[in-house]
Structure formats: C-alpha cells, structure tokens
Amino acid sequence: MSLETPRTHYTSQVDIEQIGDDKVTVCGWVHEVRDLGGICFVVVRDREGRAQITLVKKKIDKEIFDAARKLVRESIVAVTGTAKAEGKAPNGYEIIPESIVVLNEAESPLPMDTTGKVDAELDTRLDSRFMDLRRERTTAIFKIRHEVLRAVRDFLTKDGFIETCSPKVVATATEGGTSLFPITYFDREAFLNQSPQLFKQILMSGGLDKVFEIGPIFRAEEHDTRRHLNEATSIDIEASFLDHFDVMEILENMVAYVYEQVIENEAASLKALDIELSVPKTPFMKVPYGQAIDIVNAESEETVEWGGDLGTVAEHTIGEHVFKETGESHYFITDWPTEIKPFYAMPYEDNPLISKSFDMMHRTMELSSGAQRIHLHDMLKARIESQGLNSDGFDFYLRAFKYGMPPHSGWGIGCERLVMTMLGVENIRDTVLFPRDRKRLSP
Amino acid sequence: MSLETPRTHYTSQVDIEQIGDDKVTVCGWVHEVRDLGGICFVVVRDREGRAQITLVKKKIDKEIFDAARKLVRESIVAVTGTAKAEGKAPNGYEIIPESIVVLNEAESPLPMDTTGKVDAELDTRLDSRFMDLRRERTTAIFKIRHEVLRAVRDFLTKDGFIETCSPKVVATATEGGTSLFPITYFDREAFLNQSPQLFKQILMSGGLDKVFEIGPIFRAEEHDTRRHLNEATSIDIEASFLDHFDVMEILENMVAYVYEQVIENEAASLKALDIELSVPKTPFMKVPYGQAIDIVNAESEETVEWGGDLGTVAEHTIGEHVFKETGESHYFITDWPTEIKPFYAMPYEDNPLISKSFDMMHRTMELSSGAQRIHLHDMLKARIESQGLNSDGFDFYLRAFKYGMPPHSGWGIGCERLVMTMLGVENIRDTVLFPRDRKRLSP
C-alpha cells in the first residue's frame, strides 16, 4: 500500500532497455514547461536529475495536453507513461505520459529562481533554503557532506574507534572561555558545550581506548566572518597509548581517505560543482612553530614574536610557502608554545615551554587542533590553575585522572571547514543547511 | 615515533602461533595482583580483554619481581615480554615480562569496585562513570550502542537516505510545547530544539527526497522515571512520495537489520551481558488504535475512551496481548485520533477524525512515532491554529509548503530506548555515557 501513484524510478534510474514497454512513474517538481503549440515539453526534476515529458498534440488525449500546458512551475507532479529513447533529452530518454497528477500546486511568483540562471545573494538563499536546495549545486554540497561523514565514520570504525556521545548541556566551560551560551536548566544555570574535549578524555580513563564523536558544538563568539559559525559540527577523536605523532598520522590518513571516497562515490556531485578533486599526498608536511614564525617574518609584512599566535596573514604566508615547496595544500604546524595552547596539552619533557600539540592546516585556513594530553593529575591541575581557572569547577574531570588514566592524544576537526576547503566554498554557511550566526536564528 | 613502549597488541590479539618468540607489549590497567610468594600473577586489562603476566621468582630479575608485587590496582602499565601458551589464563596465554613500566599510578582506595563482584548503585556508577566503564558489562553496552548506530546509518544510506543536520538552537518550539530549555543567544531568547521535525520536513520541500538525522534532542520535562531523559539521541527520517505504510516498512526492516548486525558483530559484548538476542520477525503486527483500546478495556483494569491517550498500563496490556498472539515484542499502533497527534499528522481523506499516524512499540514501552505528514499549506496552517498555536511563529516552516511540497512521511525513534529494549536494560541512564536528567548535570 502506497500513495496512489507510487514512484517507480528516480529520473536517473530509467533504463530504456531494461524497462521496455513497462510503465514508469517519476515524481518531482515541474522544472520547466515549453509549449511550442503542436508539441509541449515538461521537464520534471527530482533529487537525482531530470526527465523530459513529451506531449505531441495530435497523438495525445486533449485533456492531458491542455493540463500539461498549464502546469505551474515548481508544482509537485507524478507522471506515469512509457519511456522512449531520445538522445537530446536529459539521461537520453523521454516519457510519453498517460497521466500527469498534480500532487501539490505551487504558488507564484516564486521567492527565488532555481534554474541557476540568476545568482541569488547568500542571505536570500538561506532565507529560502527550501528553494535554494532545488539548485543542483546546493544539493551537491550536501550529498558530499553526507559522504564526507560516512567516510570519516567508516575510516575510524575500521581503525577500532568506538562512536560515543557527550552531553551538550554542561555545568562547566570546557576551556574556561567566556564564549558560552547560558541555558536555564530547570532552576539552575548551565551552558551549551563548546567541545567534547573533557568528556572524551574521561572516556580514556574509562578504558574505551579509542573513541570518536561527531556532533554539534556551540561557541558564543561574536565574529561575523565567512569561516566562523556559532553552531558547528565537530569531528573529535581521543585515543589511549598513542602520542601526538600517532594521531597526526590517523588524521592525515583519514583526510586522504575522505577525499578518495568522495571522488569514488560522489562523481556526479563533483561534476555538478565543476570540481576536479585530487587526493592530498600523505604524510603531510610538518612545520614546527619556530620555523613557521621564521617564514612569516621573512615572507610577509607581519612580525610574530615567539609565543605569539598566528593570525590570518601568518597562516596564509605559511600556507603559500608550503604549497610552493610541496604542491600540497595540507600541512601541520607542530610544537606550539605551551602557553598559547589549552591547559590539557602535554609539554615536552625536555623543554616544557613547547607542547606536543599541532594544528592541521589547509592552505587557506586552520582545520584541526590536537595534542598529546596531560595524563598526570597533579601536572594537569597545576596547568588549569596557572591559566587562572578555578580547578574546583573541573573536579568531575580531574577525578578521572587519579585512578588510572593512560597517556592519550586526540584532535578535533571542523566538519564544515573540511567540506569548505575540499570544495573551495567561499562561505562556511554554504556547507550548513540552516546556519546559525550572530544574526541568523531562522529558518 | 610513538610513546616509548608502544602497544603491539590488544590483549585479545595475542596469537601465540603467529607471534612465536617476538616480543609483545600490552598496555592497560592493573586488574589484579596475586602474590603467592614464589610466583606472582598480574592481570592486565584493556578494552578487549585481559592478559596474565606471570613472574616466577627464581626465573626473573629481582627488581621486576619486587616491582610487580607492589603494583597498585588500576594503575596504568605497559608490559613487554614473551607470550607462552597457558590454558588456564585468559585467552589461553601468559606473558613472561621483560619490563613492566608504570605509566600512571592509581591512588587508593578506589572510588568504586570494578571487578563486578560488588554491585554499585546506579548513582554511584554515574558519578564515577570513568570507573564504571572499566566493568565489562558497561563497556559492552556502549560497544553495542556504537554498532546500533553504525547499522542504522548503513541501512538508511544503502536505502538512498542522505544524512543531514538540523540546528539545535532555534527560535520556535517545534510542537508549541512548554517543555523547552531557554537559551540566551546573544541579546535574544532562543530554545534548544525538541526535535528535528520541522527542519526535516523543510528538506522535503528542498528536494532532498530521503533524509535522516541522528542527533541530540532536548526536552525540559520534569519526569523522573527510568525511561525518560532530558537530553537524548533521536534517529529521525523523512521521505518524499512515501506514505505511512511505506515508512513503517522501512522502520521494521531497519530494526530487524540492527538486531542482525549486533548479533553478527557484537557477539562478545552480548556474551558479556549474558544475552541471547533474536531478530524480530517482520512485518510487525499492526493494531489500529480502535482495536488497541478495545484490548485495554477488555484485558485491564483501565478504561480508555476513544480519543484518550494510552498510558503505561494500557501500553503494557496491549504489549502482552500482542506477545501472546505473535510471540513478538515489536508492533505498531496505527490510525490514531487526529486530535491527540501533532498538527503535522495527515488525517485520512475519508475520515479526518483518524490520522495516518503510528507508534512503533516494544512490549515494554513506546519506541517510535511517525506519520504521513500534511503537505498542503492551507490544511497545515488550519491545523496549527486549531491546536491553539500562533501560526506566525511557524512562518519559516509554512513558507516551505507554498511553492512545491511533495507528499511525505517520516518517523523518529529514540536511540536509547532502542538499545534499552534490545538489551533489557532496566534504566535508560545505563545507555547514555553522561546522562542528563532533572537532577543530574554532572559529570
């Protein structure tokens, strides 16, 4: 039992040879109606492509012909008929209809053009995301995003990682920052979690050994840039008995695998976006922080002293330097000053000013941060306090370090930035269905 | 480059024949030290099992022997040595150590027993989740949870569904309920989303055709029961051009597939939990609401009039009835009164008092709700208003129905309840690493 006119095929699935004289039903949106008087073409669009419906006035029932001519663009129809080869039509076939059922008529005028002929502003597109998604380019991005996350899970699961889930409602700020959204949790104040960091570390003490989480993170930062979001999707791993080099290797191999899988499984989407993707070569180049600032100081207008953070200009300068040297967009900056990394980054034993931390960079922006973590309770507590934080608020976390915490390392990578850099998308909002930023809370 | 003593094998991976005289290194927790004077056994535990380290006083370096005897339980060690067959030891081998490196010594006394010999209260276990996870039974639940979600994604992806992500921070209540957590979103009030419902429907208008989302949902309900959470993981689908019967079929087949996959891939975890799982038979029995209340009225002390909701007693009565009749735990209750279902449930054309809605039940509790949705703008707007809601707040949603919304259907199923009923877990908090309820906000 199904809808009265159940779909038999997506438009891309109609195979003339296989189907023969059997009836097909395609369902979708009226993309275009071309009424040439004696002949009328209706193009029906679904997620997978388009089908041409051909109605020759002399050969077809008058009622159907007249109805077809009057179809309103973007209405929902179910078309049943016989498919015939037609080289000039999309997918090489046309349908001679027996019936065209209008399942939901669209109003007009439409709030946005969907043919791709007119380029709408980002805000217009986001306001009418339901229309924007009808453009092939937009759908392609979200098909690829699906494939990226599928490939990530596949890679990590095969490598023995267990998918876990940390709470989004928390009592304490992860890194003590001020950029938290407060919640009224019954009669208490709570916050939206900025990162699964503390929880995934607790799981190392629990013995889960290798875990990953893919979920929302929330940052109440006020920037309004093309590469920040206030709600984003973070891909996080944490692994016991591995150091920062081990997890960098996991990261670069994962990124390469994701590119491979997208190339293999999303060829049509890449074509729709007019992108030729190539798999990043592993291992990624490792640039120690000290060397990175030398590059910045030599090759840009900016000066960074040892201990300073790297801004946008610095990142671009290093990115271009690496690209010239290797021809690759991805690289690591390693061995950051301990003071500018979070409290949980492990300092080197022989030089505690430097930490076993890294950022994984794309030529155009930072993608990921990671480190070997401090697994020793007293050192960790001291580091929390030395950053001016009250260690009492971290009691639920510190306790896990007292009774058997293995050495461990991990990283987090932003899903949106991974997709954005892969596809050369200009604005990060284009990689999220319903983005949230300083100004946007709807749809 | 790695930690000084990198792990070569999980304890379950040591295969004597394959390894021969090669050195092995296992890393983990000191589970037990049995000092018999002339011989000392140390049991090391990792995620995958246990290994026996055997130290014979006369045959081994005095320093190692003395250090082994003094190992503190639950400390982290890396043991390197030679593996030999030993039928009485876990996994059939013992390790004769060359070195035992203590990577992080545990404090004592421990906050909780991890041997499984003493049964701790749920609250104690949740307070010290990092200790609780060291019990084989607890880890088994979370390995199975991972496999459940892996199998769900696998099933839906193979069926052409695209994984999508809706915002958790929203401006409007999904179903107009009062059970929302308010957030301060910069200078505005916002809410944590109760359900991806409205967003996944908008995606149908966008043409994504078949989507699923697995993510957190937040409900500010005050109940304190063993089967409610304030933050839970919901598995949601929405599909165009399908009716409620079609998506019930997807749901029952998905549940059966998940059981199959858990049986196939998590045999060791099921064994640890002492569970023999069998795959539910499909199709699940369908009990129309009218018949369901007849069963309740005939077979329980309770009376439900037509139009009334089904409480716990009613659910149990129907569950037992179905189980007696079919020997199966899963079934559907279909054709609910329109008035007690959310505004988006589609009424039957020939009897609008009844809706094309369903709940999927386990003998012990409700698992899932779904329906064919209203896809017609005017009907939907009228239904929103007839439920006393202000349709202005739904403008971002209603707009998507004006310009080409296909007929569509979908459902949501709680991940935790799926795991809970599968494993016969008594309290839903046992299926969440860090549960959130009325009283619990930490760890």
Contacts between the chains, C-beta under 8 A, distances in Angstrom:
chain1	res1	chain2	res2	distance
A	1	B	243	7.2
A	1	B	245	4.6
A	2	B	242	7.1
A	2	B	243	5.7
A	2	B	245	6.7
A	2	B	246	5.6
A	3	B	241	6.3
A	3	B	242	7.1
A	3	B	243	5.2
A	3	B	407	5.9
A	6	B	241	7.3
A	7	B	241	4.9
A	27	B	240	7.6
A	27	B	241	4.6
A	27	B	406	6.9
A	28	B	207	7.6
A	28	B	406	7.8
A	29	B	207	6.6
A	29	B	404	5.2
A	30	B	404	7.9
A	45	B	207	7.4
A	46	B	207	7.0
A	46	B	209	6.7
A	47	B	207	5.5
A	47	B	208	6.4
A	47	B	209	4.0
A	47	B	210	8.0
A	74	B	403	5.4
A	74	B	404	4.0
A	75	B	404	5.8
A	76	B	375	8.0
A	76	B	404	5.5
A	76	B	405	6.9
A	76	B	406	4.7
A	76	B	407	7.6
A	78	B	241	7.6
A	103	B	375	7.7
A	103	B	406	6.5
A	103	B	407	5.8
A	104	B	375	5.7
A	104	B	376	6.5
A	104	B	404	6.6
A	104	B	405	5.5
A	104	B	406	6.7
A	104	B	407	7.3
A	106	B	402	7.2
A	106	B	403	4.6
A	106	B	404	4.3
A	107	B	402	4.8
A	107	B	403	5.9
A	110	B	403	5.6
A	111	B	399	7.4
A	111	B	403	6.7
A	128	B	399	7.3
A	129	B	202	6.9
A	129	B	206	6.5
A	130	B	202	5.1
A	130	B	203	7.6
A	130	B	205	4.0
A	130	B	206	4.6
A	130	B	399	7.3
A	130	B	400	4.0
A	130	B	403	7.5
A	131	B	206	7.7
A	131	B	403	6.6
A	132	B	206	7.4
A	133	B	203	6.9
A	133	B	205	8.0
A	133	B	206	2.9
A	133	B	207	5.8
A	133	B	208	6.3
A	134	B	206	6.4
A	134	B	207	5.1
A	134	B	404	8.0
A	139	B	206	7.8
A	139	B	207	6.8
A	139	B	208	6.9
A	142	B	162	6.6
A	142	B	164	6.8
A	142	B	208	7.0
A	143	B	162	6.2
A	146	B	157	7.9
A	146	B	162	4.7
A	146	B	163	4.8
A	146	B	164	7.5
A	149	B	163	6.1
A	150	B	153	7.2
A	150	B	157	6.3
A	150	B	163	7.2
A	153	B	150	7.2
A	153	B	153	7.0
A	157	B	146	7.9
A	157	B	150	6.2
A	162	B	142	6.7
A	162	B	143	6.2
A	162	B	146	4.7
A	163	B	146	4.8
A	163	B	149	6.1
A	163	B	150	7.1
A	164	B	142	6.8
A	164	B	146	7.5
A	164	B	433	6.0
A	165	B	216	7.7
A	165	B	233	6.1
A	165	B	432	7.4
A	165	B	433	6.4
A	166	B	433	6.9
A	166	B	434	6.2
A	167	B	231	5.9
A	167	B	434	4.8
A	167	B	435	7.9
A	167	B	436	5.4
A	168	B	168	6.9
A	168	B	192	8.0
A	168	B	216	5.3
A	168	B	218	7.6
A	168	B	231	6.4
A	169	B	181	7.4
A	169	B	192	7.7
A	169	B	218	7.1
A	169	B	230	7.6
A	169	B	231	5.6
A	169	B	436	5.4
A	169	B	441	6.9
A	170	B	441	7.3
A	170	B	442	7.9
A	171	B	441	4.7
A	171	B	442	5.0
A	172	B	442	7.8
A	181	B	169	7.4
A	181	B	183	5.3
A	181	B	184	6.5
A	181	B	185	6.2
A	182	B	183	7.1
A	182	B	184	5.0
A	183	B	181	5.3
A	183	B	182	7.1
A	183	B	183	5.2
A	183	B	184	8.0
A	183	B	192	6.8
A	184	B	181	6.5
A	184	B	182	5.0
A	184	B	183	8.0
A	185	B	181	6.3
A	185	B	441	6.3
A	186	B	220	7.2
A	186	B	222	7.5
A	186	B	438	6.1
A	188	B	441	6.6
A	190	B	441	5.8
A	192	B	168	8.0
A	192	B	169	7.7
A	192	B	183	6.8
A	192	B	192	7.8
A	199	B	433	7.3
A	199	B	434	6.2
A	199	B	443	7.7
A	202	B	129	6.9
A	202	B	130	5.1
A	202	B	443	6.5
A	203	B	130	7.7
A	203	B	133	7.0
A	203	B	433	7.1
A	205	B	130	4.0
A	205	B	133	8.0
A	206	B	129	6.5
A	206	B	130	4.6
A	206	B	131	7.7
A	206	B	132	7.4
A	206	B	133	2.9
A	206	B	134	6.4
A	206	B	139	7.8
A	207	B	28	7.6
A	207	B	29	6.6
A	207	B	45	7.3
A	207	B	46	7.0
A	207	B	47	5.5
A	207	B	133	5.8
A	207	B	134	5.1
A	207	B	139	6.8
A	208	B	47	6.3
A	208	B	133	6.4
A	208	B	139	6.9
A	208	B	142	7.0
A	209	B	46	6.6
A	209	B	47	4.0
A	210	B	47	8.0
A	215	B	215	6.9
A	215	B	216	7.0
A	216	B	165	7.7
A	216	B	168	5.3
A	216	B	215	7.0
A	216	B	216	7.1
A	218	B	168	7.6
A	218	B	169	7.1
A	220	B	186	7.2
A	222	B	186	7.5
A	230	B	169	7.6
A	231	B	167	5.9
A	231	B	168	6.4
A	231	B	169	5.6
A	233	B	165	6.0
A	240	B	27	7.5
A	241	B	3	6.3
A	241	B	6	7.3
A	241	B	7	4.9
A	241	B	27	4.6
A	241	B	78	7.6
A	242	B	2	7.1
A	242	B	3	7.1
A	243	B	1	7.2
A	243	B	2	5.7
A	243	B	3	5.2
A	245	B	1	4.5
A	245	B	2	6.6
A	246	B	2	5.6
A	375	B	76	8.0
A	375	B	103	7.7
A	375	B	104	5.7
A	376	B	104	6.5
A	396	B	442	5.0
A	396	B	443	3.8
A	397	B	443	7.3
A	399	B	111	7.4
A	399	B	128	7.4
A	399	B	130	7.3
A	400	B	130	4.0
A	402	B	106	7.2
A	402	B	107	4.8
A	403	B	74	5.4
A	403	B	106	4.6
A	403	B	107	5.9
A	403	B	110	5.6
A	403	B	111	6.7
A	403	B	130	7.5
A	403	B	131	6.6
A	404	B	29	5.2
A	404	B	30	7.9
A	404	B	74	4.0
A	404	B	75	5.8
A	404	B	76	5.5
A	404	B	104	6.6
A	404	B	106	4.3
A	404	B	134	8.0
A	405	B	76	6.9
A	405	B	104	5.5
A	406	B	27	6.9
A	406	B	28	7.8
A	406	B	76	4.7
A	406	B	103	6.5
A	406	B	104	6.7
A	407	B	3	5.9
A	407	B	76	7.6
A	407	B	103	5.8
A	407	B	104	7.3
A	432	B	165	7.4
A	433	B	164	6.0
A	433	B	165	6.4
A	433	B	166	6.8
A	433	B	199	7.3
A	433	B	203	7.1
A	434	B	166	6.2
A	434	B	167	4.8
A	434	B	199	6.2
A	435	B	167	7.8
A	436	B	167	5.4
A	436	B	169	5.4
A	438	B	186	6.1
A	441	B	169	6.9
A	441	B	170	7.3
A	441	B	171	4.7
A	441	B	185	6.3
A	441	B	188	6.6
A	441	B	190	5.8
A	442	B	170	7.9
A	442	B	171	5.0
A	442	B	172	7.8
A	442	B	396	5.0
A	443	B	199	7.7
A	443	B	202	6.5
A	443	B	396	3.9
A	443	B	397	7.4
